[in-house]
Amino acid sequence: MSVKEAKDRIAEILGNRLAATRAVRAEHARNEAHFPEAMPDAVAFVKTTQEVSQVLAVCHEEACPVTAWAAGTALEGQHLPTRGGLVLNMMAMNAVKAVSPEDMDAVVQPGVTREQLNEDLRATGLFFSVDPGANASMGGMAATRASGTTALRYGTMRDNVSALEVVLADGRIIRTGTRARKSSAGYDLTGAFIGSEGTLGVITQLTVKLHGVPEAISAASCAFASVADAVQAVVTTIQMGIPIARMELLDTGYIEALNVRFGLQLPDTPHLFLEFHGSDDSVREQAETVGTIVADCNGTNFFWKTRAEDRNALWQARHGAYEAMGAMHPGRRSVVTDICVPISHLPDMIEAARSDIDGSTIPGAIIGHVGDGNFHAQLMVQDGNMEDLKIAKNLANRMAQRALDVGGTISGEHGIGQGKRDLMEAEHGAAWDVMGEMKHMFDPRGILNPGKLIRD
Amino acid sequence: MSVKEAKDRIAEILGNRLAATRAVRAEHARNEAHFPEAMPDAVAFVKTTQEVSQVLAVCHEEACPVTAWAAGTALEGQHLPTRGGLVLNMMAMNAVKAVSPEDMDAVVQPGVTREQLNEDLRATGLFFSVDPGANASMGGMAATRASGTTALRYGTMRDNVSALEVVLADGRIIRTGTRARKSSAGYDLTGAFIGSEGTLGVITQLTVKLHGVPEAISAASCAFASVADAVQAVVTTIQMGIPIARMELLDTGYIEALNVRFGLQLPDTPHLFLEFHGSDDSVREQAETVGTIVADCNGTNFFWKTRAEDRNALWQARHGAYEAMGAMHPGRRSVVTDICVPISHLPDMIEAARSDIDGSTIPGAIIGHVGDGNFHAQLMVQDGNMEDLKIAKNLANRMAQRALDVGGTISGEHGIGQGKRDLMEAEHGAAWDVMGEMKHMFDPRGILNPGKLIRD
């Protein structure tokens, strides 16, 4: 019973699609965030559910760790094989297997990326709404319970996945959920796997909901003298129940970075980026109402982007914000915080975060899906400087603790992975132990993505 | 280790709030559907979470069955103590503990009914949207994953509960979820308890989402020559993405029953009852579009209900449909089916159900939240006639099997309870076994609502 025996047995199944060269292993040791590299013993490039099942059955018997890997864009080190063993590279399972325009759903394999899916949907008048920024894989997005800029209107992965095919730790293949819009038929196993970060099973197929491309879309940016004013505009908009599609805050640090990288020429002050979806009339109505709210909050420079290319440029810049901050701070890596709070507490939370960063020795900026009460601080630590990392983690912990104090969560959308396990007990108390019991039930030998989400 | 010892020990905790008189036990043996009466050994009228915890700890030690009971409106016999033991009457835990208009949420105890909550919210401009018809309890609605007429626009209990307090089988008290609008912090335990029908734990507190009362509401009824025409109007409306709030089908049988009971004077043909929510302009726009669709589908008698009292009369009639059918068929009880299918299959499903009923010897009518693809047949069986019951169950099974054949579910909103366990394997396959494993993990001695949802 060993990793070596597992490798030998899996090589018999996959042939040369089991790779153990240093180069391939090193490719699967990296992450975009600050987590140390972690080398797997081998990488399995699987192509079918059946193969995933056979591979997991072997790993289960041999007690070999298995970490699923797709686009590799996770921000809490979820996809790193911290205990070695096998990485399961899912990117060859990348077929869009069915699209039903009548029922507004699609069946996809886990290695399909969200951009690939939306490209495939172009002729149907439908789109897949969840948009975490990175061109993540559908499997990874489900496993992380991802959301992003459009969750405000269309929901998170929890709301947009109706069924899954999952391979359990021992190789059993199950199907959860149906294509019906709702169901009361038993425990919500689909929901149990969404957000489980590959610790309960490996997702091999997803049925996802699609939305109609709105008749009218309009986007806007507007500038504020202070973050407090911008956040007040957000809180008022949400409390009025306006069905706005996107509502993103970028503080001055990000605007400076975007101006440099994307040549945006925005004033160096906090901004909101907004988007409205609906019929021509309803978009106009929403936009007018929000325009009034913005003006009441001393917002200025309200610029409409009615042409598709201007809108795309705005959201491309928004999605490039993480990299733009990196480019502003060469030689530094990012520690990204991710709290989400009840909307009435958002102003205080952001102000406290800003003040904490200003009082520290490391640079950082704040950005967020503020309509959901979710925001991030991107803290820039000198690569390899453990003191910087300690300061950043301390800032992150303070933000998380404040979120918990007001009934919020330590992670709005990035998940727990390696980075936030320290905070799980504070958020969940005894319920974290129940998660551990659930993990043990699904994966009694602890082979699935060990070292993540649950207590060791 | 026995039920008797459990009773003695619980009497020490609750005093005269543990009742074992025949009258009280008989009150907790009944249901509105066709399930046989089931007498508990005693009924515990609990008042606090702490008491629920103490009682469950005793039942766990004594291996005494415990079935939670609130409004008693379940339609699949979920609340009947089929194995005897203790009924936990939750109706004294009926406080609305907090309402936050800013964050649009409320904290309630499980015995609060939906009408009570909405009464409490009247001054806030907010409402709780889930509306299964019956004045069910919030705890029961969560346990059943209830939905109803407004799920089309506002979602089911799965979408409207953000956090729970739950007492586990062994008496441990846990909290799941937070007040944030979204979270990626670990397994979705809230989702695990919603729809678990009291088999995994007892819900003692819920944090629920509220919605703003829309600026404008308008309702309408319209008549169709055939069910097929009515359903075609539904399918078109949904596929066009119109954010309609309610879209209910009633076939001729129901219209006859409502005309008798509520003096509605509608033509004796299939009808849609509709409701639009939004701003004045958006409601007008939605209504115009749907009006055109209805006309294209040969809809007639399009009657607007703009005054609140006319709207209320319409929905009161809709909510009274179940009783109205009962009144049309004295001496008979109801077997209610509850499939939900992808919307494109709705016309075929309803036609096949209608034709099955017409070919049988028992009367029945069809009604449904058709915008979600969910409909019910209310089949009227002679009280005590086992042959009738067999015919009804056979009809129900055929409908369920057809739903599964097109990727639908055996229960849209009523749950599994005792009534649908036979169909669980057909819907879930090996995943039903996984539900059983989950049940065993949460409740190793099998005390919580035994005989429901999972395999024995």
Chai-1 contact restraints between the chains, C-beta under 6 A:
chainA,res_idxA,chainB,res_idxB,connection_type,confidence,min_distance_angstrom,max_distance_angstrom,comment,restraint_id
A,E102,B,S344,contact,1.0,0.0,6.0,A-B,restraint_1
A,D103,B,P342,contact,1.0,0.0,6.0,A-B,restraint_2
A,D103,B,I343,contact,1.0,0.0,6.0,A-B,restraint_3
A,D103,B,S344,contact,1.0,0.0,6.0,A-B,restraint_4
A,R145,B,S184,contact,1.0,0.0,6.0,A-B,restraint_5
A,S147,B,K182,contact,1.0,0.0,6.0,A-B,restraint_6
A,T156,B,K182,contact,1.0,0.0,6.0,A-B,restraint_7
A,R172,B,A430,contact,1.0,0.0,6.0,A-B,restraint_8
A,I174,B,A430,contact,1.0,0.0,6.0,A-B,restraint_9
A,I174,B,A431,contact,1.0,0.0,6.0,A-B,restraint_10
A,I174,B,V434,contact,1.0,0.0,6.0,A-B,restraint_11
A,T176,B,A431,contact,1.0,0.0,6.0,A-B,restraint_12
A,T178,B,G407,contact,1.0,0.0,6.0,A-B,restraint_13
A,T178,B,G408,contact,1.0,0.0,6.0,A-B,restraint_14
A,T178,B,T409,contact,1.0,0.0,6.0,A-B,restraint_15
A,R179,B,P342,contact,1.0,0.0,6.0,A-B,restraint_16
A,R179,B,G407,contact,1.0,0.0,6.0,A-B,restraint_17
A,A180,B,C340,contact,1.0,0.0,6.0,A-B,restraint_18
A,A180,B,V341,contact,1.0,0.0,6.0,A-B,restraint_19
A,A180,B,G373,contact,1.0,0.0,6.0,A-B,restraint_20
A,A180,B,G408,contact,1.0,0.0,6.0,A-B,restraint_21
A,A180,B,T409,contact,1.0,0.0,6.0,A-B,restraint_22
A,R181,B,D372,contact,1.0,0.0,6.0,A-B,restraint_23
A,R181,B,G373,contact,1.0,0.0,6.0,A-B,restraint_24
A,K182,B,S147,contact,1.0,0.0,6.0,A-B,restraint_25
A,K182,B,T156,contact,1.0,0.0,6.0,A-B,restraint_26
A,K182,B,C340,contact,1.0,0.0,6.0,A-B,restraint_27
A,K182,B,D372,contact,1.0,0.0,6.0,A-B,restraint_28
A,K182,B,G412,contact,1.0,0.0,6.0,A-B,restraint_29
A,S183,B,T409,contact,1.0,0.0,6.0,A-B,restraint_30
A,S184,B,R145,contact,1.0,0.0,6.0,A-B,restraint_31
A,S184,B,G195,contact,1.0,0.0,6.0,A-B,restraint_32
A,S184,B,S411,contact,1.0,0.0,6.0,A-B,restraint_33
A,S184,B,E413,contact,1.0,0.0,6.0,A-B,restraint_34
A,S184,B,G415,contact,1.0,0.0,6.0,A-B,restraint_35
A,A185,B,T409,contact,1.0,0.0,6.0,A-B,restraint_36
A,A185,B,I410,contact,1.0,0.0,6.0,A-B,restraint_37
A,A185,B,S411,contact,1.0,0.0,6.0,A-B,restraint_38
A,A185,B,E427,contact,1.0,0.0,6.0,A-B,restraint_39
A,G186,B,I416,contact,1.0,0.0,6.0,A-B,restraint_40
A,G186,B,M435,contact,1.0,0.0,6.0,A-B,restraint_41
A,Y187,B,S196,contact,1.0,0.0,6.0,A-B,restraint_42
A,Y187,B,M435,contact,1.0,0.0,6.0,A-B,restraint_43
A,Y187,B,M438,contact,1.0,0.0,6.0,A-B,restraint_44
A,D188,B,G191,contact,1.0,0.0,6.0,A-B,restraint_45
A,D188,B,G195,contact,1.0,0.0,6.0,A-B,restraint_46
A,L189,B,A431,contact,1.0,0.0,6.0,A-B,restraint_47
A,G191,B,D188,contact,1.0,0.0,6.0,A-B,restraint_48
A,G191,B,G191,contact,1.0,0.0,6.0,A-B,restraint_49
A,G195,B,S184,contact,1.0,0.0,6.0,A-B,restraint_50
A,G195,B,D188,contact,1.0,0.0,6.0,A-B,restraint_51
A,S196,B,Y187,contact,1.0,0.0,6.0,A-B,restraint_52
A,G212,B,G241,contact,1.0,0.0,6.0,A-B,restraint_53
A,G241,B,G212,contact,1.0,0.0,6.0,A-B,restraint_54
A,D281,B,D281,contact,1.0,0.0,6.0,A-B,restraint_55
A,D281,B,E285,contact,1.0,0.0,6.0,A-B,restraint_56
A,S282,B,S282,contact,1.0,0.0,6.0,A-B,restraint_57
A,E285,B,D281,contact,1.0,0.0,6.0,A-B,restraint_58
A,C340,B,A180,contact,1.0,0.0,6.0,A-B,restraint_59
A,C340,B,K182,contact,1.0,0.0,6.0,A-B,restraint_60
A,V341,B,A180,contact,1.0,0.0,6.0,A-B,restraint_61
A,P342,B,D103,contact,1.0,0.0,6.0,A-B,restraint_62
A,P342,B,R179,contact,1.0,0.0,6.0,A-B,restraint_63
A,I343,B,D103,contact,1.0,0.0,6.0,A-B,restraint_64
A,S344,B,E102,contact,1.0,0.0,6.0,A-B,restraint_65
A,S344,B,D103,contact,1.0,0.0,6.0,A-B,restraint_66
A,D372,B,R181,contact,1.0,0.0,6.0,A-B,restraint_67
A,D372,B,K182,contact,1.0,0.0,6.0,A-B,restraint_68
A,G373,B,A180,contact,1.0,0.0,6.0,A-B,restraint_69
A,G373,B,R181,contact,1.0,0.0,6.0,A-B,restraint_70
A,G407,B,T178,contact,1.0,0.0,6.0,A-B,restraint_71
A,G407,B,R179,contact,1.0,0.0,6.0,A-B,restraint_72
A,G408,B,T178,contact,1.0,0.0,6.0,A-B,restraint_73
A,G408,B,A180,contact,1.0,0.0,6.0,A-B,restraint_74
A,T409,B,T178,contact,1.0,0.0,6.0,A-B,restraint_75
A,T409,B,A180,contact,1.0,0.0,6.0,A-B,restraint_76
A,T409,B,S183,contact,1.0,0.0,6.0,A-B,restraint_77
A,T409,B,A185,contact,1.0,0.0,6.0,A-B,restraint_78
A,I410,B,A185,contact,1.0,0.0,6.0,A-B,restraint_79
A,S411,B,S184,contact,1.0,0.0,6.0,A-B,restraint_80
A,S411,B,A185,contact,1.0,0.0,6.0,A-B,restraint_81
A,G412,B,K182,contact,1.0,0.0,6.0,A-B,restraint_82
A,E413,B,S184,contact,1.0,0.0,6.0,A-B,restraint_83
A,G415,B,S184,contact,1.0,0.0,6.0,A-B,restraint_84
A,I416,B,G186,contact,1.0,0.0,6.0,A-B,restraint_85
A,E427,B,A185,contact,1.0,0.0,6.0,A-B,restraint_86
A,A430,B,R172,contact,1.0,0.0,6.0,A-B,restraint_87
A,A430,B,I174,contact,1.0,0.0,6.0,A-B,restraint_88
A,A431,B,I174,contact,1.0,0.0,6.0,A-B,restraint_89
A,A431,B,T176,contact,1.0,0.0,6.0,A-B,restraint_90
A,A431,B,L189,contact,1.0,0.0,6.0,A-B,restraint_91
A,V434,B,I174,contact,1.0,0.0,6.0,A-B,restraint_92
A,M435,B,G186,contact,1.0,0.0,6.0,A-B,restraint_93
A,M435,B,Y187,contact,1.0,0.0,6.0,A-B,restraint_94
A,E437,B,M441,contact,1.0,0.0,6.0,A-B,restraint_95
A,M438,B,Y187,contact,1.0,0.0,6.0,A-B,restraint_96
A,M441,B,E437,contact,1.0,0.0,6.0,A-B,restraint_97
A,M441,B,M441,contact,1.0,0.0,6.0,A-B,restraint_98
A,L453,B,G186,contact,1.0,0.0,6.0,A-B,restraint_99
